[in-house]
Amino acid sequence: MGDFDPSSPKASPATTSSVGASPAADAPRKRPIAVWVISIIYFITVFFSLLSLPLIPYMLSGTTSGNDVHRQYFSLGIIFECASTFLLMILNLAGALLLFFLQRPAVYCFGAVIVLDPLYYLCEIFFTNGLGAIGYGSASVVIISDVSFSLAVFGYALYLYRTKVLR
């Protein structure tokens, strides 16, 4: 009764696998539908954001039509706007890719967005008059929907992290 023989027919695959590995950890995981939806939304958003980047030199040239509020916004905030938009775009894209591949660092990317996104909007409001350039009503809708969606995605990624769906 004492010794274990891995070659015996009674030995299970879980007891003969490598140290720390289990059959459940090696099995491919099914990607939840919400992960597909979130990833597709982020991929489309990043795609259209990249399409808008060539418009920046045109906006900076001063040939755009607009009122003084628009000109002030583009003269004061375009560098900040580009840098912060690019950073948030990279974090969101990295988070979406990591979430799509069910990787745990997705939570950290979306967590960083949760911290940086409100800071970005506060800078837009107080330093570059972004609300005046966009319009107070539509800007409020954009800010509320963006932050709400980011919070929901972060919460879902955190849920997947805690339930061990993310590896």
Phi and psi restraints in degrees (value plus and minus 20) as a CYANA .aco file:
   2 GLY   PHI    -149.9  -109.9
   2 GLY   PSI     -73.9   -33.9
   3 ASP   PHI    -104.4   -64.4
   3 ASP   PSI     128.3   168.3
   4 PHE   PHI    -117.0   -77.0
   4 PHE   PSI     111.4   151.4
   5 ASP   PHI    -135.7   -95.7
   5 ASP   PSI      88.2   128.2
   6 PRO   PHI     -85.7   -45.7
   6 PRO   PSI     -37.5     2.5
   7 SER   PHI    -106.4   -66.4
   7 SER   PSI     -24.3    15.7
   8 SER   PHI     -92.3   -52.3
   8 SER   PSI     131.7   171.7
   9 PRO   PHI     -85.9   -45.9
   9 PRO   PSI     -38.6     1.4
  10 LYS   PHI    -101.2   -61.2
  10 LYS   PSI     -30.5     9.5
  11 ALA   PHI     -91.9   -51.9
  11 ALA   PSI     110.8   150.8
  12 SER   PHI    -110.0   -70.0
  12 SER   PSI     138.0   178.0
  13 PRO   PHI     -80.7   -40.7
  13 PRO   PSI     -49.7    -9.7
  14 ALA   PHI     -88.6   -48.6
  14 ALA   PSI     -50.3   -10.3
  15 THR   PHI    -105.3   -65.3
  15 THR   PSI     -37.9     2.1
  16 THR   PHI    -123.0   -83.0
  16 THR   PSI     -22.0    18.0
  17 SER   PHI     -97.2   -57.2
  17 SER   PSI     153.7   193.7
  18 SER   PHI     -86.3   -46.3
  18 SER   PSI     142.0   182.0
  19 VAL   PHI     -81.7   -41.7
  19 VAL   PSI     110.1   150.1
  20 GLY   PHI      64.8   104.8
  20 GLY   PSI     -32.5     7.5
  21 ALA   PHI    -117.8   -77.8
  21 ALA   PSI     126.6   166.6
  22 SER   PHI    -152.2  -112.2
  22 SER   PSI     137.2   177.2
  23 PRO   PHI     -79.5   -39.5
  23 PRO   PSI     -54.4   -14.4
  24 ALA   PHI     -86.9   -46.9
  24 ALA   PSI     -54.5   -14.5
  25 ALA   PHI     -93.1   -53.1
  25 ALA   PSI     -47.8    -7.8
  26 ASP   PHI    -105.9   -65.9
  26 ASP   PSI     -38.9     1.1
  27 ALA   PHI     -91.0   -51.0
  27 ALA   PSI     122.1   162.1
  28 PRO   PHI     -86.9   -46.9
  28 PRO   PSI     122.0   162.0
  29 ARG   PHI    -117.5   -77.5
  29 ARG   PSI     125.0   165.0
  30 LYS   PHI    -100.2   -60.2
  30 LYS   PSI     111.3   151.3
  31 ARG   PHI     -99.2   -59.2
  31 ARG   PSI     102.6   142.6
  32 PRO   PHI     -82.3   -42.3
  32 PRO   PSI     131.8   171.8
  33 ILE   PHI     -81.4   -41.4
  33 ILE   PSI     -57.7   -17.7
  34 ALA   PHI     -81.6   -41.6
  34 ALA   PSI     -52.7   -12.7
  35 VAL   PHI     -85.4   -45.4
  35 VAL   PSI     -61.5   -21.5
  36 TRP   PHI     -79.8   -39.8
  36 TRP   PSI     -67.9   -27.9
  37 VAL   PHI     -82.2   -42.2
  37 VAL   PSI     -68.3   -28.3
  38 ILE   PHI     -81.2   -41.2
  38 ILE   PSI     -66.3   -26.3
  39 SER   PHI     -82.5   -42.5
  39 SER   PSI     -64.1   -24.1
  40 ILE   PHI     -83.6   -43.6
  40 ILE   PSI     -61.9   -21.9
  41 ILE   PHI     -80.0   -40.0
  41 ILE   PSI     -66.2   -26.2
  42 TYR   PHI     -86.8   -46.8
  42 TYR   PSI     -59.5   -19.5
  43 PHE   PHI     -82.5   -42.5
  43 PHE   PSI     -62.6   -22.6
  44 ILE   PHI     -86.3   -46.3
  44 ILE   PSI     -63.0   -23.0
  45 THR   PHI     -81.7   -41.7
  45 THR   PSI     -65.3   -25.3
  46 VAL   PHI     -85.4   -45.4
  46 VAL   PSI     -58.3   -18.3
  47 PHE   PHI     -79.5   -39.5
  47 PHE   PSI     -68.5   -28.5
  48 PHE   PHI     -89.8   -49.8
  48 PHE   PSI     -51.1   -11.1
  49 SER   PHI     -85.1   -45.1
  49 SER   PSI     -60.0   -20.0
  50 LEU   PHI     -86.3   -46.3
  50 LEU   PSI     -54.0   -14.0
  51 LEU   PHI     -85.3   -45.3
  51 LEU   PSI     -48.3    -8.3
  52 SER   PHI    -101.7   -61.7
  52 SER   PSI     -35.0     5.0
  53 LEU   PHI     -79.4   -39.4
  53 LEU   PSI     -58.1   -18.1
  54 PRO   PHI     -84.9   -44.9
  54 PRO   PSI     -33.8     6.2
  55 LEU   PHI     -98.3   -58.3
  55 LEU   PSI     -34.3     5.7
  56 ILE   PHI     -81.4   -41.4
  56 ILE   PSI     -67.2   -27.2
  57 PRO   PHI     -80.0   -40.0
  57 PRO   PSI     -55.2   -15.2
  58 TYR   PHI     -83.7   -43.7
  58 TYR   PSI     -61.6   -21.6
  59 MET   PHI     -87.3   -47.3
  59 MET   PSI     -56.4   -16.4
  60 LEU   PHI     -94.8   -54.8
  60 LEU   PSI     -42.0    -2.0
  61 SER   PHI     -90.3   -50.3
  61 SER   PSI     -37.4     2.6
  62 GLY   PHI      65.7   105.7
  62 GLY   PSI     -17.3    22.7
  63 THR   PHI    -106.6   -66.6
  63 THR   PSI     -23.1    16.9
  64 THR   PHI     -95.2   -55.2
  64 THR   PSI     125.4   165.4
  65 SER   PHI    -103.7   -63.7
  65 SER   PSI     126.0   166.0
  66 GLY   PHI     145.5   185.5
  66 GLY   PSI     150.8   190.8
  67 ASN   PHI    -107.7   -67.7
  67 ASN   PSI    -195.2  -155.2
  68 ASP   PHI     -84.6   -44.6
  68 ASP   PSI     -51.9   -11.9
  69 VAL   PHI     -83.8   -43.8
  69 VAL   PSI     -61.7   -21.7
  70 HIS   PHI     -84.2   -44.2
  70 HIS   PSI     -64.7   -24.7
  71 ARG   PHI     -82.9   -42.9
  71 ARG   PSI     -60.8   -20.8
  72 GLN   PHI     -83.0   -43.0
  72 GLN   PSI     -63.2   -23.2
  73 TYR   PHI     -80.6   -40.6
  73 TYR   PSI     -67.2   -27.2
  74 PHE   PHI     -89.7   -49.7
  74 PHE   PSI     -51.8   -11.8
  75 SER   PHI     -96.2   -56.2
  75 SER   PSI     -54.6   -14.6
  76 LEU   PHI    -107.8   -67.8
  76 LEU   PSI     -61.1   -21.1
  77 GLY   PHI    -132.6   -92.6
  77 GLY   PSI     -13.0    27.0
  78 ILE   PHI     -89.4   -49.4
  78 ILE   PSI     -56.6   -16.6
  79 ILE   PHI     -88.1   -48.1
  79 ILE   PSI     -67.4   -27.4
  80 PHE   PHI     -80.6   -40.6
  80 PHE   PSI     -63.8   -23.8
  81 GLU   PHI     -78.1   -38.1
  81 GLU   PSI     -67.9   -27.9
  82 CYS   PHI     -85.8   -45.8
  82 CYS   PSI     -66.0   -26.0
  83 ALA   PHI     -84.9   -44.9
  83 ALA   PSI     -66.5   -26.5
  84 SER   PHI     -90.8   -50.8
  84 SER   PSI     -57.5   -17.5
  85 THR   PHI     -83.9   -43.9
  85 THR   PSI     -62.6   -22.6
  86 PHE   PHI     -84.2   -44.2
  86 PHE   PSI     -62.8   -22.8
  87 LEU   PHI     -83.1   -43.1
  87 LEU   PSI     -67.2   -27.2
  88 LEU   PHI     -85.4   -45.4
  88 LEU   PSI     -54.9   -14.9
  89 MET   PHI     -84.7   -44.7
  89 MET   PSI     -63.5   -23.5
  90 ILE   PHI     -84.7   -44.7
  90 ILE   PSI     -64.6   -24.6
  91 LEU   PHI     -83.0   -43.0
  91 LEU   PSI     -63.3   -23.3
  92 ASN   PHI     -85.8   -45.8
  92 ASN   PSI     -61.4   -21.4
  93 LEU   PHI     -85.2   -45.2
  93 LEU   PSI     -64.2   -24.2
  94 ALA   PHI     -82.1   -42.1
  94 ALA   PSI     -63.4   -23.4
  95 GLY   PHI     -82.7   -42.7
  95 GLY   PSI     -62.1   -22.1
  96 ALA   PHI     -85.4   -45.4
  96 ALA   PSI     -62.3   -22.3
  97 LEU   PHI     -84.6   -44.6
  97 LEU   PSI     -64.8   -24.8
  98 LEU   PHI     -85.1   -45.1
  98 LEU   PSI     -58.4   -18.4
  99 LEU   PHI     -86.3   -46.3
  99 LEU   PSI     -60.9   -20.9
 100 PHE   PHI     -79.4   -39.4
 100 PHE   PSI     -59.5   -19.5
 101 PHE   PHI    -110.6   -70.6
 101 PHE   PSI      -8.8    31.2
 102 LEU   PHI      36.7    76.7
 102 LEU   PSI      26.2    66.2
 103 GLN   PHI    -124.4   -84.4
 103 GLN   PSI     120.2   160.2
 104 ARG   PHI     -81.4   -41.4
 104 ARG   PSI     -54.7   -14.7
 105 PRO   PHI     -81.2   -41.2
 105 PRO   PSI     -29.8    10.2
 106 ALA   PHI     -78.0   -38.0
 106 ALA   PSI     -56.7   -16.7
 107 VAL   PHI     -81.4   -41.4
 107 VAL   PSI     -59.9   -19.9
 108 TYR   PHI     -89.9   -49.9
 108 TYR   PSI     -57.8   -17.8
 109 CYS   PHI     -84.5   -44.5
 109 CYS   PSI     -67.0   -27.0
 110 PHE   PHI     -88.9   -48.9
 110 PHE   PSI     -50.9   -10.9
 111 GLY   PHI     -85.5   -45.5
 111 GLY   PSI     -59.7   -19.7
 112 ALA   PHI     -84.7   -44.7
 112 ALA   PSI     -57.2   -17.2
 113 VAL   PHI     -84.8   -44.8
 113 VAL   PSI     -59.0   -19.0
 114 ILE   PHI     -80.9   -40.9
 114 ILE   PSI     -55.8   -15.8
 115 VAL   PHI     -98.7   -58.7
 115 VAL   PSI     -64.9   -24.9
 116 LEU   PHI     -99.2   -59.2
 116 LEU   PSI     -50.8   -10.8
 117 ASP   PHI     -81.7   -41.7
 117 ASP   PSI     -69.8   -29.8
 118 PRO   PHI     -83.3   -43.3
 118 PRO   PSI     -55.3   -15.3
 119 LEU   PHI     -83.2   -43.2
 119 LEU   PSI     -60.7   -20.7
 120 TYR   PHI     -79.4   -39.4
 120 TYR   PSI     -67.1   -27.1
 121 TYR   PHI     -87.8   -47.8
 121 TYR   PSI     -55.9   -15.9
 122 LEU   PHI     -83.2   -43.2
 122 LEU   PSI     -62.1   -22.1
 123 CYS   PHI     -83.9   -43.9
 123 CYS   PSI     -60.2   -20.2
 124 GLU   PHI     -79.9   -39.9
 124 GLU   PSI     -61.9   -21.9
 125 ILE   PHI     -91.7   -51.7
 125 ILE   PSI     -66.5   -26.5
 126 PHE   PHI    -111.2   -71.2
 126 PHE   PSI     -46.1    -6.1
 127 PHE   PHI    -129.4   -89.4
 127 PHE   PSI     -48.4    -8.4
 128 THR   PHI    -137.5   -97.5
 128 THR   PSI     -18.1    21.9
 129 ASN   PHI      37.0    77.0
 129 ASN   PSI      21.9    61.9
 130 GLY   PHI     -83.7   -43.7
 130 GLY   PSI     -54.1   -14.1
 131 LEU   PHI     -85.3   -45.3
 131 LEU   PSI     -59.0   -19.0
 132 GLY   PHI     -87.0   -47.0
 132 GLY   PSI     -55.4   -15.4
 133 ALA   PHI     -92.1   -52.1
 133 ALA   PSI     -58.2   -18.2
 134 ILE   PHI    -106.2   -66.2
 134 ILE   PSI     -57.5   -17.5
 135 GLY   PHI      95.5   135.5
 135 GLY   PSI     111.3   151.3
 136 TYR   PHI     -82.8   -42.8
 136 TYR   PSI     -60.3   -20.3
 137 GLY   PHI     -86.9   -46.9
 137 GLY   PSI     -72.0   -32.0
 138 SER   PHI     -89.3   -49.3
 138 SER   PSI     -53.8   -13.8
 139 ALA   PHI     -85.8   -45.8
 139 ALA   PSI     -58.6   -18.6
 140 SER   PHI     -83.1   -43.1
 140 SER   PSI     -62.0   -22.0
 141 VAL   PHI     -83.7   -43.7
 141 VAL   PSI     -63.3   -23.3
 142 VAL   PHI     -82.8   -42.8
 142 VAL   PSI     -66.1   -26.1
 143 ILE   PHI     -84.0   -44.0
 143 ILE   PSI     -68.2   -28.2
 144 ILE   PHI     -84.2   -44.2
 144 ILE   PSI     -63.6   -23.6
 145 SER   PHI     -89.1   -49.1
 145 SER   PSI     -59.0   -19.0
 146 ASP   PHI     -85.7   -45.7
 146 ASP   PSI     -68.2   -28.2
 147 VAL   PHI     -86.8   -46.8
 147 VAL   PSI     -58.9   -18.9
 148 SER   PHI     -83.6   -43.6
 148 SER   PSI     -64.4   -24.4
 149 PHE   PHI     -84.6   -44.6
 149 PHE   PSI     -61.8   -21.8
 150 SER   PHI     -82.4   -42.4
 150 SER   PSI     -61.9   -21.9
 151 LEU   PHI     -83.5   -43.5
 151 LEU   PSI     -62.0   -22.0
 152 ALA   PHI     -84.0   -44.0
 152 ALA   PSI     -63.1   -23.1
 153 VAL   PHI     -85.7   -45.7
 153 VAL   PSI     -63.0   -23.0
 154 PHE   PHI     -81.4   -41.4
 154 PHE   PSI     -64.2   -24.2
 155 GLY   PHI     -81.8   -41.8
 155 GLY   PSI     -60.4   -20.4
 156 TYR   PHI     -88.0   -48.0
 156 TYR   PSI     -62.0   -22.0
 157 ALA   PHI     -83.5   -43.5
 157 ALA   PSI     -58.5   -18.5
 158 LEU   PHI     -85.7   -45.7
 158 LEU   PSI     -59.2   -19.2
 159 TYR   PHI     -81.3   -41.3
 159 TYR   PSI     -66.0   -26.0
 160 LEU   PHI     -83.4   -43.4
 160 LEU   PSI     -55.3   -15.3
 161 TYR   PHI     -84.4   -44.4
 161 TYR   PSI     -67.5   -27.5
 162 ARG   PHI     -90.5   -50.5
 162 ARG   PSI     -50.1   -10.1
 163 THR   PHI    -109.4   -69.4
 163 THR   PSI     -11.8    28.2
 164 LYS   PHI      44.2    84.2
 164 LYS   PSI       6.0    46.0
 165 VAL   PHI     -96.1   -56.1
 165 VAL   PSI     -56.1   -16.1
 166 LEU   PHI    -101.4   -61.4
 166 LEU   PSI     117.2   157.2
